[in-house]
Amino acid sequence: MSPSALGNRLKEMRARHGLTQAQLAEAVGVTRKSINTVENRVFTPSTVLALKLAAALKVSVEELFYLDEE
């Protein structure tokens, strides 16, 4: 699956929680650049990272990520 095939609401959900990319990155144990690349659909997160992001933002993985069927 190409990174662009997986859409996400990461930036929106992060903003709702008032978190910076750096704060979210620290909470899930990755770099700020990793958060940036996921938000911009450059990188598809691993299952583990997707679960950590969803947990940190208190949403389900399904709320955070979706298949972009263009």
CHARMM internal coordinates of N, CA and C (Angstrom, degrees):
IC EDIT
DIST 1 N 1 CA 1.4489
DIST 1 CA 1 C 1.5225
ANGL 1 N 1 CA 1 C 108.26
DIST 1 C 2 N 1.2965
ANGL 1 CA 1 C 2 N 116.27
DIHE 1 N 1 CA 1 C 2 N 130.59
DIST 2 N 2 CA 1.4589
ANGL 1 C 2 N 2 CA 119.37
DIHE 1 CA 1 C 2 N 2 CA 178.45
DIST 2 CA 2 C 1.5239
ANGL 2 N 2 CA 2 C 109.17
DIHE 1 C 2 N 2 CA 2 C -76.65
DIST 2 C 3 N 1.3379
ANGL 2 CA 2 C 3 N 117.33
DIHE 2 N 2 CA 2 C 3 N 153.04
DIST 3 N 3 CA 1.4599
ANGL 2 C 3 N 3 CA 120.05
DIHE 2 CA 2 C 3 N 3 CA -179.65
DIST 3 CA 3 C 1.5252
ANGL 3 N 3 CA 3 C 112.92
DIHE 2 C 3 N 3 CA 3 C -55.37
DIST 3 C 4 N 1.3410
ANGL 3 CA 3 C 4 N 117.11
DIHE 3 N 3 CA 3 C 4 N -35.30
DIST 4 N 4 CA 1.4587
ANGL 3 C 4 N 4 CA 119.54
DIHE 3 CA 3 C 4 N 4 CA -177.35
DIST 4 CA 4 C 1.5230
ANGL 4 N 4 CA 4 C 112.75
DIHE 3 C 4 N 4 CA 4 C -71.86
DIST 4 C 5 N 1.3467
ANGL 4 CA 4 C 5 N 118.48
DIHE 4 N 4 CA 4 C 5 N -15.59
DIST 5 N 5 CA 1.4623
ANGL 4 C 5 N 5 CA 121.34
DIHE 4 CA 4 C 5 N 5 CA 179.28
DIST 5 CA 5 C 1.5255
ANGL 5 N 5 CA 5 C 111.97
DIHE 4 C 5 N 5 CA 5 C -76.22
DIST 5 C 6 N 1.3159
ANGL 5 CA 5 C 6 N 117.21
DIHE 5 N 5 CA 5 C 6 N -17.22
DIST 6 N 6 CA 1.4594
ANGL 5 C 6 N 6 CA 121.64
DIHE 5 CA 5 C 6 N 6 CA 179.71
DIST 6 CA 6 C 1.5213
ANGL 6 N 6 CA 6 C 108.63
DIHE 5 C 6 N 6 CA 6 C -106.78
DIST 6 C 7 N 1.3165
ANGL 6 CA 6 C 7 N 116.39
DIHE 6 N 6 CA 6 C 7 N 108.72
DIST 7 N 7 CA 1.4513
ANGL 6 C 7 N 7 CA 120.02
DIHE 6 CA 6 C 7 N 7 CA 176.98
DIST 7 CA 7 C 1.5159
ANGL 7 N 7 CA 7 C 109.93
DIHE 6 C 7 N 7 CA 7 C -84.65
DIST 7 C 8 N 1.3185
ANGL 7 CA 7 C 8 N 115.88
DIHE 7 N 7 CA 7 C 8 N 163.28
DIST 8 N 8 CA 1.4618
ANGL 7 C 8 N 8 CA 118.28
DIHE 7 CA 7 C 8 N 8 CA 177.53
DIST 8 CA 8 C 1.5185
ANGL 8 N 8 CA 8 C 111.69
DIHE 7 C 8 N 8 CA 8 C -151.36
DIST 8 C 9 N 1.3024
ANGL 8 CA 8 C 9 N 114.01
DIHE 8 N 8 CA 8 C 9 N 159.11
DIST 9 N 9 CA 1.4640
ANGL 8 C 9 N 9 CA 122.35
DIHE 8 CA 8 C 9 N 9 CA 177.49
DIST 9 CA 9 C 1.5299
ANGL 9 N 9 CA 9 C 109.52
DIHE 8 C 9 N 9 CA 9 C -113.27
DIST 9 C 10 N 1.3076
ANGL 9 CA 9 C 10 N 115.85
DIHE 9 N 9 CA 9 C 10 N 27.91
DIST 10 N 10 CA 1.4599
ANGL 9 C 10 N 10 CA 120.72
DIHE 9 CA 9 C 10 N 10 CA -173.97
DIST 10 CA 10 C 1.5244
ANGL 10 N 10 CA 10 C 111.94
DIHE 9 C 10 N 10 CA 10 C -60.74
DIST 10 C 11 N 1.3165
ANGL 10 CA 10 C 11 N 117.26
DIHE 10 N 10 CA 10 C 11 N -48.55
DIST 11 N 11 CA 1.4675
ANGL 10 C 11 N 11 CA 120.21
DIHE 10 CA 10 C 11 N 11 CA -178.10
DIST 11 CA 11 C 1.5297
ANGL 11 N 11 CA 11 C 110.49
DIHE 10 C 11 N 11 CA 11 C -61.46
DIST 11 C 12 N 1.3284
ANGL 11 CA 11 C 12 N 116.20
DIHE 11 N 11 CA 11 C 12 N -44.12
DIST 12 N 12 CA 1.4682
ANGL 11 C 12 N 12 CA 121.52
DIHE 11 CA 11 C 12 N 12 CA 179.32
DIST 12 CA 12 C 1.5291
ANGL 12 N 12 CA 12 C 111.31
DIHE 11 C 12 N 12 CA 12 C -61.59
DIST 12 C 13 N 1.3161
ANGL 12 CA 12 C 13 N 116.77
DIHE 12 N 12 CA 12 C 13 N -47.60
DIST 13 N 13 CA 1.4690
ANGL 12 C 13 N 13 CA 120.83
DIHE 12 CA 12 C 13 N 13 CA -178.67
DIST 13 CA 13 C 1.5274
ANGL 13 N 13 CA 13 C 111.35
DIHE 12 C 13 N 13 CA 13 C -67.67
DIST 13 C 14 N 1.3261
ANGL 13 CA 13 C 14 N 116.67
DIHE 13 N 13 CA 13 C 14 N -38.39
DIST 14 N 14 CA 1.4658
ANGL 13 C 14 N 14 CA 120.95
DIHE 13 CA 13 C 14 N 14 CA 178.14
DIST 14 CA 14 C 1.5269
ANGL 14 N 14 CA 14 C 109.68
DIHE 13 C 14 N 14 CA 14 C -62.24
DIST 14 C 15 N 1.3377
ANGL 14 CA 14 C 15 N 116.31
DIHE 14 N 14 CA 14 C 15 N -43.51
DIST 15 N 15 CA 1.4626
ANGL 14 C 15 N 15 CA 120.78
DIHE 14 CA 14 C 15 N 15 CA 179.92
DIST 15 CA 15 C 1.5306
ANGL 15 N 15 CA 15 C 111.10
DIHE 14 C 15 N 15 CA 15 C -64.40
DIST 15 C 16 N 1.3223
ANGL 15 CA 15 C 16 N 116.98
DIHE 15 N 15 CA 15 C 16 N -38.99
DIST 16 N 16 CA 1.4730
ANGL 15 C 16 N 16 CA 120.53
DIHE 15 CA 15 C 16 N 16 CA 178.23
DIST 16 CA 16 C 1.5195
ANGL 16 N 16 CA 16 C 111.86
DIHE 15 C 16 N 16 CA 16 C -59.24
DIST 16 C 17 N 1.3191
ANGL 16 CA 16 C 17 N 115.90
DIHE 16 N 16 CA 16 C 17 N -32.18
DIST 17 N 17 CA 1.4651
ANGL 16 C 17 N 17 CA 120.63
DIHE 16 CA 16 C 17 N 17 CA 179.78
DIST 17 CA 17 C 1.5283
ANGL 17 N 17 CA 17 C 112.15
DIHE 16 C 17 N 17 CA 17 C -90.03
DIST 17 C 18 N 1.3284
ANGL 17 CA 17 C 18 N 116.71
DIHE 17 N 17 CA 17 C 18 N 0.72
DIST 18 N 18 CA 1.4556
ANGL 17 C 18 N 18 CA 120.53
DIHE 17 CA 17 C 18 N 18 CA 178.26
DIST 18 CA 18 C 1.5148
ANGL 18 N 18 CA 18 C 113.80
DIHE 17 C 18 N 18 CA 18 C 67.34
DIST 18 C 19 N 1.3343
ANGL 18 CA 18 C 19 N 116.15
DIHE 18 N 18 CA 18 C 19 N 30.20
DIST 19 N 19 CA 1.4640
ANGL 18 C 19 N 19 CA 120.76
DIHE 18 CA 18 C 19 N 19 CA -178.16
DIST 19 CA 19 C 1.5213
ANGL 19 N 19 CA 19 C 111.53
DIHE 18 C 19 N 19 CA 19 C -103.06
DIST 19 C 20 N 1.3158
ANGL 19 CA 19 C 20 N 115.56
DIHE 19 N 19 CA 19 C 20 N 143.98
DIST 20 N 20 CA 1.4602
ANGL 19 C 20 N 20 CA 120.33
DIHE 19 CA 19 C 20 N 20 CA 170.63
DIST 20 CA 20 C 1.5266
ANGL 20 N 20 CA 20 C 108.10
DIHE 19 C 20 N 20 CA 20 C -83.44
DIST 20 C 21 N 1.3191
ANGL 20 CA 20 C 21 N 115.79
DIHE 20 N 20 CA 20 C 21 N 166.98
DIST 21 N 21 CA 1.4629
ANGL 20 C 21 N 21 CA 119.29
DIHE 20 CA 20 C 21 N 21 CA 175.27
DIST 21 CA 21 C 1.5253
ANGL 21 N 21 CA 21 C 109.84
DIHE 20 C 21 N 21 CA 21 C -58.73
DIST 21 C 22 N 1.3213
ANGL 21 CA 21 C 22 N 116.82
DIHE 21 N 21 CA 21 C 22 N -40.80
DIST 22 N 22 CA 1.4669
ANGL 21 C 22 N 22 CA 120.97
DIHE 21 CA 21 C 22 N 22 CA -178.73
DIST 22 CA 22 C 1.5278
ANGL 22 N 22 CA 22 C 111.38
DIHE 21 C 22 N 22 CA 22 C -64.08
DIST 22 C 23 N 1.3252
ANGL 22 CA 22 C 23 N 117.27
DIHE 22 N 22 CA 22 C 23 N -41.35
DIST 23 N 23 CA 1.4659
ANGL 22 C 23 N 23 CA 120.52
DIHE 22 CA 22 C 23 N 23 CA 179.90
DIST 23 CA 23 C 1.5278
ANGL 23 N 23 CA 23 C 111.59
DIHE 22 C 23 N 23 CA 23 C -65.54
DIST 23 C 24 N 1.3322
ANGL 23 CA 23 C 24 N 116.44
DIHE 23 N 23 CA 23 C 24 N -42.91
DIST 24 N 24 CA 1.4614
ANGL 23 C 24 N 24 CA 119.69
DIHE 23 CA 23 C 24 N 24 CA 178.49
DIST 24 CA 24 C 1.5220
ANGL 24 N 24 CA 24 C 110.14
DIHE 23 C 24 N 24 CA 24 C -66.24
DIST 24 C 25 N 1.3220
ANGL 24 CA 24 C 25 N 116.06
DIHE 24 N 24 CA 24 C 25 N -41.25
DIST 25 N 25 CA 1.4666
ANGL 24 C 25 N 25 CA 120.39
DIHE 24 CA 24 C 25 N 25 CA 178.83
DIST 25 CA 25 C 1.5249
ANGL 25 N 25 CA 25 C 110.85
DIHE 24 C 25 N 25 CA 25 C -58.46
DIST 25 C 26 N 1.3170
ANGL 25 CA 25 C 26 N 116.54
DIHE 25 N 25 CA 25 C 26 N -45.22
DIST 26 N 26 CA 1.4673
ANGL 25 C 26 N 26 CA 120.43
DIHE 25 CA 25 C 26 N 26 CA 179.43
DIST 26 CA 26 C 1.5313
ANGL 26 N 26 CA 26 C 110.87
DIHE 25 C 26 N 26 CA 26 C -63.11
DIST 26 C 27 N 1.3178
ANGL 26 CA 26 C 27 N 116.40
DIHE 26 N 26 CA 26 C 27 N -39.28
DIST 27 N 27 CA 1.4677
ANGL 26 C 27 N 27 CA 120.68
DIHE 26 CA 26 C 27 N 27 CA -178.59
DIST 27 CA 27 C 1.5254
ANGL 27 N 27 CA 27 C 112.79
DIHE 26 C 27 N 27 CA 27 C -64.35
DIST 27 C 28 N 1.3350
ANGL 27 CA 27 C 28 N 116.53
DIHE 27 N 27 CA 27 C 28 N -30.44
DIST 28 N 28 CA 1.4738
ANGL 27 C 28 N 28 CA 119.27
DIHE 27 CA 27 C 28 N 28 CA -177.47
DIST 28 CA 28 C 1.5253
ANGL 28 N 28 CA 28 C 113.03
DIHE 27 C 28 N 28 CA 28 C -108.42
DIST 28 C 29 N 1.3350
ANGL 28 CA 28 C 29 N 117.37
DIHE 28 N 28 CA 28 C 29 N -0.56
DIST 29 N 29 CA 1.4631
ANGL 28 C 29 N 29 CA 120.78
DIHE 28 CA 28 C 29 N 29 CA 174.13
DIST 29 CA 29 C 1.5127
ANGL 29 N 29 CA 29 C 116.25
DIHE 28 C 29 N 29 CA 29 C 80.63
DIST 29 C 30 N 1.3395
ANGL 29 CA 29 C 30 N 116.11
DIHE 29 N 29 CA 29 C 30 N 33.88
DIST 30 N 30 CA 1.4679
ANGL 29 C 30 N 30 CA 120.28
DIHE 29 CA 29 C 30 N 30 CA 175.68
DIST 30 CA 30 C 1.5230
ANGL 30 N 30 CA 30 C 108.75
DIHE 29 C 30 N 30 CA 30 C -129.78
DIST 30 C 31 N 1.3158
ANGL 30 CA 30 C 31 N 117.06
DIHE 30 N 30 CA 30 C 31 N 179.79
DIST 31 N 31 CA 1.4619
ANGL 30 C 31 N 31 CA 120.87
DIHE 30 CA 30 C 31 N 31 CA 178.43
DIST 31 CA 31 C 1.5288
ANGL 31 N 31 CA 31 C 110.61
DIHE 30 C 31 N 31 CA 31 C -85.69
DIST 31 C 32 N 1.3133
ANGL 31 CA 31 C 32 N 115.30
DIHE 31 N 31 CA 31 C 32 N 160.73
DIST 32 N 32 CA 1.4653
ANGL 31 C 32 N 32 CA 120.68
DIHE 31 CA 31 C 32 N 32 CA 175.44
DIST 32 CA 32 C 1.5264
ANGL 32 N 32 CA 32 C 109.87
DIHE 31 C 32 N 32 CA 32 C -59.64
DIST 32 C 33 N 1.3277
ANGL 32 CA 32 C 33 N 116.20
DIHE 32 N 32 CA 32 C 33 N -37.77
DIST 33 N 33 CA 1.4711
ANGL 32 C 33 N 33 CA 120.81
DIHE 32 CA 32 C 33 N 33 CA 179.62
DIST 33 CA 33 C 1.5267
ANGL 33 N 33 CA 33 C 110.76
DIHE 32 C 33 N 33 CA 33 C -61.63
DIST 33 C 34 N 1.3192
ANGL 33 CA 33 C 34 N 117.61
DIHE 33 N 33 CA 33 C 34 N -36.27
DIST 34 N 34 CA 1.4671
ANGL 33 C 34 N 34 CA 120.47
DIHE 33 CA 33 C 34 N 34 CA 177.26
DIST 34 CA 34 C 1.5236
ANGL 34 N 34 CA 34 C 110.88
DIHE 33 C 34 N 34 CA 34 C -62.29
DIST 34 C 35 N 1.3174
ANGL 34 CA 34 C 35 N 116.65
DIHE 34 N 34 CA 34 C 35 N -43.55
DIST 35 N 35 CA 1.4682
ANGL 34 C 35 N 35 CA 120.35
DIHE 34 CA 34 C 35 N 35 CA 177.94
DIST 35 CA 35 C 1.5213
ANGL 35 N 35 CA 35 C 109.65
DIHE 34 C 35 N 35 CA 35 C -62.42
DIST 35 C 36 N 1.3169
ANGL 35 CA 35 C 36 N 116.38
DIHE 35 N 35 CA 35 C 36 N -43.49
DIST 36 N 36 CA 1.4612
ANGL 35 C 36 N 36 CA 121.21
DIHE 35 CA 35 C 36 N 36 CA 179.46
DIST 36 CA 36 C 1.5212
ANGL 36 N 36 CA 36 C 111.69
DIHE 35 C 36 N 36 CA 36 C -59.97
DIST 36 C 37 N 1.3269
ANGL 36 CA 36 C 37 N 117.49
DIHE 36 N 36 CA 36 C 37 N -43.98
DIST 37 N 37 CA 1.4634
ANGL 36 C 37 N 37 CA 119.56
DIHE 36 CA 36 C 37 N 37 CA -177.78
DIST 37 CA 37 C 1.5291
ANGL 37 N 37 CA 37 C 111.95
DIHE 36 C 37 N 37 CA 37 C -69.95
DIST 37 C 38 N 1.3225
ANGL 37 CA 37 C 38 N 117.88
DIHE 37 N 37 CA 37 C 38 N -31.34
DIST 38 N 38 CA 1.4665
ANGL 37 C 38 N 38 CA 119.98
DIHE 37 CA 37 C 38 N 38 CA 175.47
DIST 38 CA 38 C 1.5306
ANGL 38 N 38 CA 38 C 109.30
DIHE 37 C 38 N 38 CA 38 C -70.18
DIST 38 C 39 N 1.3282
ANGL 38 CA 38 C 39 N 117.01
DIHE 38 N 38 CA 38 C 39 N -46.15
DIST 39 N 39 CA 1.4699
ANGL 38 C 39 N 39 CA 120.60
DIHE 38 CA 38 C 39 N 39 CA 179.88
DIST 39 CA 39 C 1.5262
ANGL 39 N 39 CA 39 C 111.87
DIHE 38 C 39 N 39 CA 39 C -58.15
DIST 39 C 40 N 1.3111
ANGL 39 CA 39 C 40 N 116.56
DIHE 39 N 39 CA 39 C 40 N -37.51
DIST 40 N 40 CA 1.4676
ANGL 39 C 40 N 40 CA 121.28
DIHE 39 CA 39 C 40 N 40 CA -177.26
DIST 40 CA 40 C 1.5229
ANGL 40 N 40 CA 40 C 113.60
DIHE 39 C 40 N 40 CA 40 C -92.35
DIST 40 C 41 N 1.3265
ANGL 40 CA 40 C 41 N 116.16
DIHE 40 N 40 CA 40 C 41 N 10.54
DIST 41 N 41 CA 1.4599
ANGL 40 C 41 N 41 CA 123.32
DIHE 40 CA 40 C 41 N 41 CA 175.19
DIST 41 CA 41 C 1.5266
ANGL 41 N 41 CA 41 C 113.16
DIHE 40 C 41 N 41 CA 41 C 59.18
DIST 41 C 42 N 1.3252
ANGL 41 CA 41 C 42 N 115.53
DIHE 41 N 41 CA 41 C 42 N 31.92
DIST 42 N 42 CA 1.4655
ANGL 41 C 42 N 42 CA 121.60
DIHE 41 CA 41 C 42 N 42 CA 174.29
DIST 42 CA 42 C 1.5235
ANGL 42 N 42 CA 42 C 109.13
DIHE 41 C 42 N 42 CA 42 C -86.64
DIST 42 C 43 N 1.3177
ANGL 42 CA 42 C 43 N 116.00
DIHE 42 N 42 CA 42 C 43 N -31.46
DIST 43 N 43 CA 1.4603
ANGL 42 C 43 N 43 CA 123.34
DIHE 42 CA 42 C 43 N 43 CA -174.07
DIST 43 CA 43 C 1.5261
ANGL 43 N 43 CA 43 C 109.50
DIHE 42 C 43 N 43 CA 43 C -129.69
DIST 43 C 44 N 1.3203
ANGL 43 CA 43 C 44 N 116.68
DIHE 43 N 43 CA 43 C 44 N 134.22
DIST 44 N 44 CA 1.4659
ANGL 43 C 44 N 44 CA 121.86
DIHE 43 CA 43 C 44 N 44 CA 173.81
DIST 44 CA 44 C 1.5239
ANGL 44 N 44 CA 44 C 107.78
DIHE 43 C 44 N 44 CA 44 C -91.85
DIST 44 C 45 N 1.3327
ANGL 44 CA 44 C 45 N 117.88
DIHE 44 N 44 CA 44 C 45 N 122.00
DIST 45 N 45 CA 1.4635
ANGL 44 C 45 N 45 CA 119.46
DIHE 44 CA 44 C 45 N 45 CA -177.59
DIST 45 CA 45 C 1.5205
ANGL 45 N 45 CA 45 C 112.06
DIHE 44 C 45 N 45 CA 45 C -69.17
DIST 45 C 46 N 1.3178
ANGL 45 CA 45 C 46 N 115.20
DIHE 45 N 45 CA 45 C 46 N 152.69
DIST 46 N 46 CA 1.4681
ANGL 45 C 46 N 46 CA 120.35
DIHE 45 CA 45 C 46 N 46 CA 172.99
DIST 46 CA 46 C 1.5246
ANGL 46 N 46 CA 46 C 108.40
DIHE 45 C 46 N 46 CA 46 C -66.35
DIST 46 C 47 N 1.2947
ANGL 46 CA 46 C 47 N 116.14
DIHE 46 N 46 CA 46 C 47 N 165.45
DIST 47 N 47 CA 1.4649
ANGL 46 C 47 N 47 CA 120.73
DIHE 46 CA 46 C 47 N 47 CA 176.91
DIST 47 CA 47 C 1.5222
ANGL 47 N 47 CA 47 C 110.36
DIHE 46 C 47 N 47 CA 47 C -59.24
DIST 47 C 48 N 1.3163
ANGL 47 CA 47 C 48 N 116.18
DIHE 47 N 47 CA 47 C 48 N -42.50
DIST 48 N 48 CA 1.4708
ANGL 47 C 48 N 48 CA 120.65
DIHE 47 CA 47 C 48 N 48 CA -179.64
DIST 48 CA 48 C 1.5259
ANGL 48 N 48 CA 48 C 110.50
DIHE 47 C 48 N 48 CA 48 C -61.94
DIST 48 C 49 N 1.3308
ANGL 48 CA 48 C 49 N 117.25
DIHE 48 N 48 CA 48 C 49 N -45.89
DIST 49 N 49 CA 1.4625
ANGL 48 C 49 N 49 CA 119.92
DIHE 48 CA 48 C 49 N 49 CA 179.72
DIST 49 CA 49 C 1.5245
ANGL 49 N 49 CA 49 C 110.81
DIHE 48 C 49 N 49 CA 49 C -65.47
DIST 49 C 50 N 1.3161
ANGL 49 CA 49 C 50 N 117.84
DIHE 49 N 49 CA 49 C 50 N -41.21
DIST 50 N 50 CA 1.4654
ANGL 49 C 50 N 50 CA 120.69
DIHE 49 CA 49 C 50 N 50 CA 178.09
DIST 50 CA 50 C 1.5258
ANGL 50 N 50 CA 50 C 110.57
DIHE 49 C 50 N 50 CA 50 C -59.15
DIST 50 C 51 N 1.3252
ANGL 50 CA 50 C 51 N 116.77
DIHE 50 N 50 CA 50 C 51 N -42.79
DIST 51 N 51 CA 1.4659
ANGL 50 C 51 N 51 CA 120.88
DIHE 50 CA 50 C 51 N 51 CA 178.38
DIST 51 CA 51 C 1.5256
ANGL 51 N 51 CA 51 C 111.56
DIHE 50 C 51 N 51 CA 51 C -65.09
DIST 51 C 52 N 1.3303
ANGL 51 CA 51 C 52 N 116.87
DIHE 51 N 51 CA 51 C 52 N -41.64
DIST 52 N 52 CA 1.4694
ANGL 51 C 52 N 52 CA 120.80
DIHE 51 CA 51 C 52 N 52 CA 178.73
DIST 52 CA 52 C 1.5265
ANGL 52 N 52 CA 52 C 111.13
DIHE 51 C 52 N 52 CA 52 C -64.32
DIST 52 C 53 N 1.3249
ANGL 52 CA 52 C 53 N 116.63
DIHE 52 N 52 CA 52 C 53 N -42.50
DIST 53 N 53 CA 1.4683
ANGL 52 C 53 N 53 CA 120.60
DIHE 52 CA 52 C 53 N 53 CA 178.93
DIST 53 CA 53 C 1.5249
ANGL 53 N 53 CA 53 C 110.60
DIHE 52 C 53 N 53 CA 53 C -62.63
DIST 53 C 54 N 1.3131
ANGL 53 CA 53 C 54 N 116.52
DIHE 53 N 53 CA 53 C 54 N -46.53
DIST 54 N 54 CA 1.4629
ANGL 53 C 54 N 54 CA 120.46
DIHE 53 CA 53 C 54 N 54 CA 179.38
DIST 54 CA 54 C 1.5267
ANGL 54 N 54 CA 54 C 110.82
DIHE 53 C 54 N 54 CA 54 C -60.91
DIST 54 C 55 N 1.3188
ANGL 54 CA 54 C 55 N 116.95
DIHE 54 N 54 CA 54 C 55 N -43.69
DIST 55 N 55 CA 1.4633
ANGL 54 C 55 N 55 CA 120.45
DIHE 54 CA 54 C 55 N 55 CA 179.78
DIST 55 CA 55 C 1.5263
ANGL 55 N 55 CA 55 C 111.08
DIHE 54 C 55 N 55 CA 55 C -63.88
DIST 55 C 56 N 1.3275
ANGL 55 CA 55 C 56 N 117.07
DIHE 55 N 55 CA 55 C 56 N -43.03
DIST 56 N 56 CA 1.4653
ANGL 55 C 56 N 56 CA 120.86
DIHE 55 CA 55 C 56 N 56 CA -179.48
DIST 56 CA 56 C 1.5269
ANGL 56 N 56 CA 56 C 111.48
DIHE 55 C 56 N 56 CA 56 C -63.43
DIST 56 C 57 N 1.3351
ANGL 56 CA 56 C 57 N 116.18
DIHE 56 N 56 CA 56 C 57 N -32.25
DIST 57 N 57 CA 1.4640
ANGL 56 C 57 N 57 CA 121.11
DIHE 56 CA 56 C 57 N 57 CA -178.44
DIST 57 CA 57 C 1.5313
ANGL 57 N 57 CA 57 C 112.60
DIHE 56 C 57 N 57 CA 57 C -96.26
DIST 57 C 58 N 1.3387
ANGL 57 CA 57 C 58 N 115.60
DIHE 57 N 57 CA 57 C 58 N 2.03
DIST 58 N 58 CA 1.4716
ANGL 57 C 58 N 58 CA 121.83
DIHE 57 CA 57 C 58 N 58 CA 176.79
DIST 58 CA 58 C 1.5311
ANGL 58 N 58 CA 58 C 112.54
DIHE 57 C 58 N 58 CA 58 C 57.30
DIST 58 C 59 N 1.3340
ANGL 58 CA 58 C 59 N 115.07
DIHE 58 N 58 CA 58 C 59 N 44.32
DIST 59 N 59 CA 1.4649
ANGL 58 C 59 N 59 CA 122.04
DIHE 58 CA 58 C 59 N 59 CA 175.46
DIST 59 CA 59 C 1.5232
ANGL 59 N 59 CA 59 C 108.01
DIHE 58 C 59 N 59 CA 59 C -135.22
DIST 59 C 60 N 1.3099
ANGL 59 CA 59 C 60 N 116.49
DIHE 59 N 59 CA 59 C 60 N 167.37
DIST 60 N 60 CA 1.4615
ANGL 59 C 60 N 60 CA 119.41
DIHE 59 CA 59 C 60 N 60 CA 175.97
DIST 60 CA 60 C 1.5272
ANGL 60 N 60 CA 60 C 109.39
DIHE 59 C 60 N 60 CA 60 C -80.93
DIST 60 C 61 N 1.3061
ANGL 60 CA 60 C 61 N 115.93
DIHE 60 N 60 CA 60 C 61 N 158.75
DIST 61 N 61 CA 1.4647
ANGL 60 C 61 N 61 CA 120.54
DIHE 60 CA 60 C 61 N 61 CA 176.62
DIST 61 CA 61 C 1.5269
ANGL 61 N 61 CA 61 C 109.48
DIHE 60 C 61 N 61 CA 61 C -58.77
DIST 61 C 62 N 1.3346
ANGL 61 CA 61 C 62 N 116.45
DIHE 61 N 61 CA 61 C 62 N -37.85
DIST 62 N 62 CA 1.4594
ANGL 61 C 62 N 62 CA 120.98
DIHE 61 CA 61 C 62 N 62 CA -179.49
DIST 62 CA 62 C 1.5259
ANGL 62 N 62 CA 62 C 112.23
DIHE 61 C 62 N 62 CA 62 C -65.14
DIST 62 C 63 N 1.3342
ANGL 62 CA 62 C 63 N 117.42
DIHE 62 N 62 CA 62 C 63 N -31.38
DIST 63 N 63 CA 1.4646
ANGL 62 C 63 N 63 CA 120.61
DIHE 62 CA 62 C 63 N 63 CA 176.34
DIST 63 CA 63 C 1.5228
ANGL 63 N 63 CA 63 C 110.98
DIHE 62 C 63 N 63 CA 63 C -72.15
DIST 63 C 64 N 1.3107
ANGL 63 CA 63 C 64 N 116.40
DIHE 63 N 63 CA 63 C 64 N -31.28
DIST 64 N 64 CA 1.4585
ANGL 63 C 64 N 64 CA 122.01
DIHE 63 CA 63 C 64 N 64 CA -174.53
DIST 64 CA 64 C 1.5216
ANGL 64 N 64 CA 64 C 112.90
DIHE 63 C 64 N 64 CA 64 C -86.23
DIST 64 C 65 N 1.3307
ANGL 64 CA 64 C 65 N 116.95
DIHE 64 N 64 CA 64 C 65 N -38.20
DIST 65 N 65 CA 1.4650
ANGL 64 C 65 N 65 CA 121.57
DIHE 64 CA 64 C 65 N 65 CA -176.37
DIST 65 CA 65 C 1.5185
ANGL 65 N 65 CA 65 C 110.80
DIHE 64 C 65 N 65 CA 65 C -124.59
DIST 65 C 66 N 1.3244
ANGL 65 CA 65 C 66 N 116.01
DIHE 65 N 65 CA 65 C 66 N 149.09
DIST 66 N 66 CA 1.4622
ANGL 65 C 66 N 66 CA 121.34
DIHE 65 CA 65 C 66 N 66 CA 179.13
DIST 66 CA 66 C 1.5203
ANGL 66 N 66 CA 66 C 109.16
DIHE 65 C 66 N 66 CA 66 C -151.43
DIST 66 C 67 N 1.3262
ANGL 66 CA 66 C 67 N 116.28
DIHE 66 N 66 CA 66 C 67 N 156.95
DIST 67 N 67 CA 1.4615
ANGL 66 C 67 N 67 CA 120.72
DIHE 66 CA 66 C 67 N 67 CA 175.44
DIST 67 CA 67 C 1.5139
ANGL 67 N 67 CA 67 C 108.44
DIHE 66 C 67 N 67 CA 67 C -78.64
DIST 67 C 68 N 1.3110
ANGL 67 CA 67 C 68 N 116.14
DIHE 67 N 67 CA 67 C 68 N 128.99
DIST 68 N 68 CA 1.4599
ANGL 67 C 68 N 68 CA 122.27
DIHE 67 CA 67 C 68 N 68 CA 179.13
DIST 68 CA 68 C 1.5217
ANGL 68 N 68 CA 68 C 107.57
DIHE 67 C 68 N 68 CA 68 C -93.30
DIST 68 C 69 N 1.3015
ANGL 68 CA 68 C 69 N 116.63
DIHE 68 N 68 CA 68 C 69 N 100.71
DIST 69 N 69 CA 1.4607
ANGL 68 C 69 N 69 CA 121.12
DIHE 68 CA 68 C 69 N 69 CA -175.86
DIST 69 CA 69 C 1.5157
ANGL 69 N 69 CA 69 C 110.16
DIHE 68 C 69 N 69 CA 69 C -97.39
DIST 69 C 70 N 1.3156
ANGL 69 CA 69 C 70 N 115.14
DIHE 69 N 69 CA 69 C 70 N 79.66
DIST 70 N 70 CA 1.4695
ANGL 69 C 70 N 70 CA 121.70
DIHE 69 CA 69 C 70 N 70 CA -178.44
DIST 70 CA 70 C 1.4978
ANGL 70 N 70 CA 70 C 110.97
DIHE 69 C 70 N 70 CA 70 C -78.18
END
COOR INIT
IC SEED 1 N 1 CA 1 C
IC BUILD
